[in-house]
Amino acid sequence: MHTNRLIHEKSPYLLQHAHNPVDWYAWGPEAFQKAREEDKPIFLSAGYSTCHWCHVMERESFENEAIAAQINRDFVAVKLDREERPDIDRIYMLFVQATTGSGGWPMSVWMTPDLKPFYGGTYFPPDNRYGRPGFGYVLQQLAQAWKEQREKLVDSSIKILGELESHSQVHAGGVNIERGAFDSCYHYFRRTFDSHHGGFGQAPKFPRPSVLDFLFRYSVTAKEEEAREMALTTLREMAKGGMHDHLGGGFHRYSVDERWFVPHFEKMLYDQAQLAISYLEAYQITKEEPFAEVARGIFEYVLRDMTHPQGGFFSAEDADSVIDPAHPHEKGEGAFYVWTVEELKTLLGADRALAFAQTYGCREKGNVDSDPHAEFTGKNILYLDSEFPAAGFDAERRTLLAARAQRTRPHLDDKVLASWNGLMISAFAKGAQVLNEPRYLEAALRAIGFVRQELFLDGKLMRRWRDGEAAVEGFLDDYAALAQACVDAYEATFDQEHLAFGRTLAVSMLELFEDKTSGGFYSTSGDSDELVLRLKEDYDGAEPAGNSVAAGALLRLAEYCELEPLREAADDTLAAFASRINQQGVTIPRMLCAVLESLQPKSEVRFTGDAQPLINEFRRHFRPFTTVRWDRSGEPSAMVCEDFVCQPPVSAASDLRQLLR
């Protein structure tokens, strides 16, 4: 068996490739020096450990002796975990998208020894197929071009980088944010809304919780019920689909079809965190228990399968899993999650199996009709055609979950990432409030403790912890998400210590990442010589952009801590993105939420005395722009203040309920 230098790394993704015949290097000076000394281009392969097509390309190409020999002869091969180093990944993904019109992982980029990219793509098959050139052919052509047309390649690279730098500039230009930007964003989502299946646009469908965040908040400020209903319909339909794990809770990455039925089966922490909050807010808005049940399912999944014994949260579970324990190296997408009807009969008995199969769409020959890779032959993905949840099957779901637990679990990416943990801490803190569940608060506080002990070292936040080692200095996303989490932890506990830590993170964030001249934040600090571009992230996709989270966190911290510099930094950020908001607000809906918050009249509820019943009542309501304070002295009361006008204090939950409507 081959062993390369990746065996010394901590990243689960890099370790997966430690036995490839490819002579991989991790991203760093050793690889760059070799490229310069040997006058070879660098081949950068970026992905993550739970990526299905990354596994496919590894099996087809990186384990292929002949292709590995090509790579080793003509290139310096570098493996990158995009989750550990999103700063590098974003730069080269921007290049791939600009030059090919699309992107994704695995990402394949060829660059000069001084890190300037000249060719890129995503997945390449080993030979010509799927309408794509074979990887071996691409390697051959690029090696030849490097020898014969190097000057042309380098000139092209410099030109493209210049264009990317120009297009990625974000700065205040004296433009005000127009009220119409919110309406325009809403109408775009209204036009693209799938009224039958929920979601927006055509297949494949991705959960994009920042869109739901915006629609819920826009419905409040614009008094537009249809915005709220689009979000609620989307959440209901997602909960019914196969993208939702009906047995173990939580959600898979995305759906390949328009009805949320067939997912790509990886489970990502950031999806669980954001969707949990979306379902909690849907519950606050509607008081419908199914939304709360979905949120509880997410939390129970994360507590059971995604939590380190010390309190931090793991990153992801793989899409692929063992099909047959007798052949542990043969894996298939979703094998852990799918069922044959025979299995249902064996576990549930014939009668209950029939009822369960009818309710969850299972068929004798399998229920996946479009199966181009024949991965689901005779297998069934559980989904609901009728309303969610399906009543009367709790015992059957528990039986199947227990049986599934005996299968070989998908690979767990057990690194702890600061930004994703920040998102999950926020979710648990909100879950504790909305669902009145102390276990969720305990999970949030343990995770904060883990971050402070293991990732916040000598006043600096680190991005990644795994197996006792913290590494990679934190990025904007990390500081912003954890600062936001601190505010959510404060609102769950009223403990000033959380605000103090949030303030510390926010001040460091300003020092490290703020563009003092043009406003907004760079994703990275200015002291790296490894980056050919310094970007301000401006797209709320699977994860919210660092600038969007930073703006919202700063507004809330400024309100609670009464620190004007934080408010000014938030305002400068929103001003820097004003043109983008006016012209392309649909790309940054989470930032639109921050703008809405900044424009709302001051709203506050002040509690005094033994006010827990009143606090519990407040938490049942969707009040996204309201701050809360609690003075534990005095008689129990709650006083609602709007736009600097306060109502008389009330002591009964029913009276507070009337004031909050």
N, C-alpha and C positions, 0 to 999 in steps of 0.2 A: 504494500500500500504506500502511495506517495504521502509525504507530509511536507508542507511548505511553511513559510514563516508566519502564516496567519494562525498557526496553532498557539502562538503566544498572545493573541488578542483576547479581549473580553467580550466583544460584540458577538451575540449568537449568530448573526448573519455571516460575519467573517469566519467564525469557527465552522460553519457549515461547509465552507470552501477550503478548509485547511488540508484536506486530503485530495484535492484536485491535482492533476499533473501540471496545471498552469502554475508558473512561478510567481504567484501573487505577492504583491506588497500591499501593506496598508497605506492609506493616504499619508504622506509625510516626506520629510527631507531626504530620507534614504532612497526613496523611489525617484525623486526629482534629480538627485545627484547622479544616480545610475543612468537616467535618461540623458543627462548632459554629457556624462563621460563617454557613453556609448553612441551618442548622437542618434538616439532612437525616439520616435514619438511615444507618447503615453497612451495606453488603452485603459480608459476608466470604465468600470462596470459597477453601477450603483443599483442597490435594491434594498430589500429588507427580508427578515427571516421567515415571514409568513406570507410571502408573495408567490402565488401559484406559478406565474410565467417565469419568475426567477428560477424556480425549481426545474421547470421544463428546460430552460436554456442551459442550466448546469448539467442536467442529465445528457442533453443532446450534444453540447459543445465543450463545456469546460471539463467533462470527464472523458472526452474523446482524445485519445493520445495524439492523433494526427493533427487535430485542430490546436491542441495545447502546444505542440511542437512549433506550429506556425506562429502562435502568439509569442512564445518564448524567444523565437529567433528574431522576430522583426519589431517587437514592441516591448515596452516595460508595462507589465500588467498591474493595475491597481484596483483593489476592491474597496468599496465604500458603503457603509451602512447609512442610508439616507436619513434614518431616524436619529442617529447620533450626530450626524453632520448635515443638518438641513441647510446650512449656509452654503456649503459647496454644491449640494444637490440642486438648490434653487437656481444658482448661476448657470449650471450646465443644462438644466432642464429648460430654462428660458432660451438657451441657444438651440436645443433640439426642437422646441416648439416653433421658434422663429424660422428655422431652416427646413423643417419637414411638415409643419402645420398641425402636428399632434405630439403628444407626449405620453409618458407612463413608465412603468417599471417592468422588467429591468431596463435601466437606461444605459446605453452604450455610447461613449464619446471618445473620439481620438483627438489628441491635443499635442502641441509642441512641448518640448522640455520646459519651457517657461509658462506652461499651463494655459496657452491660448488654444481654444478648440477650433478644429477645421472640418470635422465630420461627425455626425451623430445620428442616433436612431434609438429604437427601444429593443424589442425582441427580434432576434434574427434566427431563423431556422438553420440547421446545419447545412442544408442544401436548398436549392431553389424550390420553394413551395409557398402556398397561401398567397401567391402574388408578391412574395418578398424575395430579395436576393439571398442566396445562401451565405452563411457566416464565413465559411472558408473562402468563398469568392471575394467577399468584401475585404477580408484581411489581405488577400493577395493584391487586390487593386490598390488599396491604401498604402501598402508597403512599397509598391511600384511608384505610386504618385509621390511618395515622400522622397524617393531617390531621384525621380526625374522631373518633378514639377513643384519642388519644395517652395520656391519663391512665390509661386502663384497661390499655393495653399496658405502660406503665412500672410500674404497680402489680403487674401479673402477673409481670413480669421480676424485680422486687425480691423478691417472695414465693418464686419458684422458686429464685433464687440463695441465699436464706436456707436453703431446704430442702436444696439441694445442699451448702452449707457444713456444715450440721448432719450430713448423712449421711456426709460425707467426713472427719469428725473421727476421728482414731485416737490413742488415748492409753492408757497403762497404767492399769488399773483394779483392780489387786491380784488379777488373775486369773492362775492358773498354766496353762501349756500341759499339756493332758491327753494321756496316752499313747494314749488312744482316738482322738485326732485323726488320727494316722497310719493307724490301722486303718480309720477311717471314710473317709478319703481313698482308701485302697487299694480298699475295697469299692465305693465310687462308681465308680471306673475299671473295676473288675471287672464291675459291672452294665452299664456302657455300652460295654464292649469289643466290637468286631466280630470274632468269632473266625475268620471266613472271610477277611476282607480286611485285618484289622488296623485300628488306629486306634480312635477312640472316638466314639460317636454316629453320626448319619446324615450324608448328604451335605448341603452341601459339607464336605469334610474338609480340615482345616488341619494341617500339622505343628506340633506344640506340644512342642518338645524338653524343656521344663521338666517335663512329665509323665513323659517317659522318664527324665530325671535322677532324679526321685523314685522311680519304680518300681525302677530299678536299685539305688538306695541302700536302699530299704525292703526289698528282697529280701535284702540283706546283714544288716540289723539284725534283721529279723523272721524270717529264714530261711524266706522264703516264695517258693518257686520259681515259682509261677504269676505273681507280679508281674514277675519277670524275663522269663518267656516271653511275656507280653503285649507288653512293650517290644520283644523280639526279633522277634516275629511282625510287629509294626507296621513295623519297619525293613526286614524282608525284603520285605514286600508293597509298601512305598513304592519300594524299589529296582527292583522289577519293573515298576512302573507308568509311564504316560506323563508323570507329574510329574517323573520322573527323566530327565535328559538322557543317553540311552544312548550318544551319540556324543561329546559335549564335556564330560561330567561336570557335577556340580552339580544343583540342584533348582529347579523353578519354585515359585511362591508357594503355590498350593493346588490341590486337585482339586475340580471341580464335581460329581463323582459319588462313590459310596462305595468304588470300587475303585482310586482313585488314577490313573485312566486319562486323562481330559481335564482338563488343568490350565488355570488362568489363567497365562499364560506368562512373566510378569515374573520376573526372578531378583534376589533381594535378598541383599545381603552378610550380613545378620544370620541369614538362613536357612542359608546356606552354613556360617557359623561354628558355629552351634549343632548342626546336623546332623552336621558333620564330627566333633565331639566325641562325639555319640551313637553314631556308627558305630565310632569308635575304642574306646569303652567296650564296645560289643558284641563287638568283636574281642578285647579283653582277657578278657572273660568266657568266650567260647566257643572262642577260638583258630581260628575259621572264617575262612579267607582272603577270601571274598566281602565280608565287612564291611570289611576293610582295603582292598579294591579300590575300594569306593564312596568311602571316605574319601580315598584317593589321587586319585580322579576329581574330587572337590570341590577338593582342593588344586591340582591341575593346571589346572583351569578358572580358579580365582582368580589363579594366577600368570600364566596366559596372557592372560586377558581383563579382569581386574579390578584390576590392580596398576599404580600410577603409577610412572614411571621412577625417582622418588626414593624409592619404598618404601611410601608410603601405599596404602590400598586404596580403590577406588572404591565407590560406593554401590549401584548397581543397573543392570540392563538391562531395556529396555521389553518389555511384552507384545506390542505391535503392531510390525509390520515390513513393509517394502515387498513387495508381492505380485509385481509385474512391474517390473523396472528401467526399462522404457520409460515407466512412469507412477509416478515416485518419490513423488508426493504421495498415492497411493492405498495405504493400509496395511490389513492385516488381522491379527487376533490370531493369533499363532503361525506366521505365514507363513514365517519363517526356519527353523522346525524341522520342518515336515511334508513328506511325500514322496508322489509318485504312483508307482504300480507301474512305469509306463513309465520314469520317472527311474531307478528301481532297476535295471531291465533295461539301460538305456544305460550305467550306470556299472559294474555288476557282471557283466554278461553274463547271459543268460537262465537258465542252470542255477543259478548262485549267487544270483541275484536271487530265484528261486522258493524256494530253501531259506531265504534271509534273510527273505523275506516271510512264510513259514509260521511261522518262529520268532518274529518280531516283530509278528505279527498284522496284516499289511498285506493289503488286498484291492483288486481292480481298481477297484471303484467307491468306494473309501474305507472306512475302518473306524469313522467316527464316526456312529453311527446317530441319536443325539439331537443335532441341530444347528439350534437355533431361528433362528439368524441366517445360516444357510447359508454359514458361513465355511470349512467343511472339505469341501465337495463334491468328491469324487474324490480327496481327500487322506488321508494316513495318519499317525497319531501312533504312534511306535514304542513298543511295550510287550511285556512277556513274559508269556505265559500259564503257562509252565512255570517251572522253578526259575531263580533268578538265581545267577550270571551264565550267559549262553548261551555254551557252549563252541564253539570252532571258527570264530568270526566276527571275530576281531581284525582281520584284513586288510580285511574288508568295512567294518567300522566306521571304520577309518582312511581308506579310500577315500571314504566318504560324508562324513566330517568335513572332509576336504580339499576336496571339492566344495562343501560347505555354506559353507566359508570364503570362497568366491568370490561368495556372495550378499551383498546389502546387509544389514549387521548391524543389529540393533535399536538404537535410541537408547541411548547410554550416559550415565547420570547420573554425571558424573565428579567430583562433590564428595567430599571426604574428611571423614567424620564421626568425631569422637573416640570416641563410645561403640561404634559399629559396628566401628571399627578395634580397639578393646580386645577385643571378642568374637573377632575374626579373629586377633589376635595370640595369644590364649589357645589357639585351635584349632591354629594352626601350631606353637606351643610344645609342645602335647600330641602333635601329629602327629610332630614331631621325635623325641620320646621313645618313643612306642609303636611307630612304624614305623622308627626308627633311620635317619632320613633327614636328612642335614645341610642340604640345600637348604631344608627347611621351617624349620629353626632360623634359617638366614640370613634368610628372609622375615620371621620374627617380629622378629628383631633390627633389621633395616632399618626395619621399620614403627615400632618403638619409637623409633629414631633420628629418623625423620621427625616423629613426634608431638612429641618433645622440641625439635626444631629449629623446626618450623613452627607448632605449636599451643600450646606451653607458653611463653607470653610474659610476662616480668616477674613470674614466680611465679604467673601465672593461666593456667588451661587454657581454651582457646577450643574451641567446638564444631565449627565448620566451616572447612575450607580449600578454596579453589578458585582456580585460575588466579593463584597467588601471593598471595592475600589470605586472612588468617585473620579470622573475624568471629563474633559471637554468643558471649557469655561462657558457659562450660560449665555444664551442669546436673548434677544428681545422677547421672544415668545415665552421663555422660561420666567423671566422677571415679571412680565405682564400678567401671565396666568396665575402665578402664585400671589402677586399683589391683589388681584381680584379675589382669589380664594380666601385671603386674609379678611377682606371685607365681608365675604359671605360667612366666614367663621365667626366674625364679630356679631353679625346680625343673628346668628344662631345662639350665641352665648352671652353677648353684651360684655365680653371680656376685653378690656382695653389693650391687653397684651397682643392680641391679634392685629389691632390697628397699628400698634407700634412696629410690629414686624413688617406689616404691609407698607408703612411709611418708609422704613429702612430700605425695602426693596425698590420702592418708587423713586427715592432719591438717588439710589445707585443706578437705576434705569436711566434717569435723566443724565447722569454723569457719563455713562458708558455709550449711550445710543442716540441721544437727542441731537438733531440737527439744529444747532442754536441759531443758524442764519435763516434757514428756509422753513423751519418747522417740521414736525413729524419725527419719526425714529427710523434709523437704519436697523436692519436685522442683526448686524454684527457690530462689535466695537471697532475702533479705528486702528487697532494695533496689530492686525494680521497682515503678513506679506504673502499669504497663500491664496488670496482672493483677487481675481482679475476684475471684479466688479463689487461695489458696495451698494446693496439694494435696499429700498424701502418697500417692504411687502405690502401689497394692496389688493389682495384677492381673498375673500372669505369663501373657501372651498370646503373640503372635508374637515379641515381645521380652520378656525377663525384666524385672520391675519393678525400679526403682532401689533400693528398700529391700531387696529380696531379694538382689540382687547385692552391695550394700553390706554386709549382715550377713555373708554368706559370706566376702567379701574381708577384712573386719575380723577375723574369727575366725582366718583363716590368717595374716594379718600379725601379729596379736597373738602367735601361737604362735612365729613365726620371729623377730620383733623383740623379743619379751619386753616388750611395752608394755601394761601393764594398762589404761590409758585406752581403748585400742582394743577390748580385750575387753569393757570396761564398756559402751562405746557399742553394741557388737553385742548384748550382753545386754539393754540398754535397748530396742533396736529390737525384738527378739523379744518382750519383755514388752509393748511397746506394741501389738503385733499379736496378742497371745495370744487375745483374744476372737474375732478374725477367723479365726485358725488353728483354734480349737476348733469354730467354727460353720460356716466356709466354707473349710476348708483346700484344697479342690479348686481354688479361685481363685488360690492362691499356692503351688503345689507346689515352686517353686524356693526359697521361704523355708522350707518344710518340710525341704528338704535342709540348710539352714543350722541348723535346730533339731536335726536328727539329728546333725550334726557337733558341735554344742555339747554334746550329751548323751553322746557316745562317750567311753569311757576313753581316756586319752592313748595314742597309738600312734605309734611312731617307728622308723625304720631309720637307723642310723649307719654310714657307710662310712669306711674309712681307706685310705690308700696308693693304689696304682695299681689302683683298684677298678672300672674301667669295665665289665669283663665282669659283675661283680656288679650294678652299676647297671642294665645292660641287662636282666639277668634280672628285677630288681625291676619294671622298667617294663612287662614283659609281663603283669603281674598287675593286676587291678582292686582297688585299695586306696584308696577315695575318702577315707578319714579318717586316712590315715597321712602324717606329715611326714617329710622326708628331710634328712639333713645329711651333709656330706662333709669330713673332715679329710684333706687330701692327704698328710700325713706318715705314716710308719709302714708296716707291712706291709699288703698288701691284705686287707681283711676287711669283713664286714657283720655288724652286731649288731642283732637285732630286739628291740624293747622294747614291751611291752604293759602298760598300767595300772601303770607304774612298776616292772615286773619285766622284766629283760633276760635273754635267752638267751645262752649262750656264743657268742662271735663265730665265724663260719664264713668259709672262704676259697674254697670251691668253689660254683659256681653251682647245682649239683644240690642241695647242702645247703641253700642259701638257698631254693630252690624248695620244699623240704619244709616249711620254717618258714613260708612265706607261704601255704600251702594252708589 
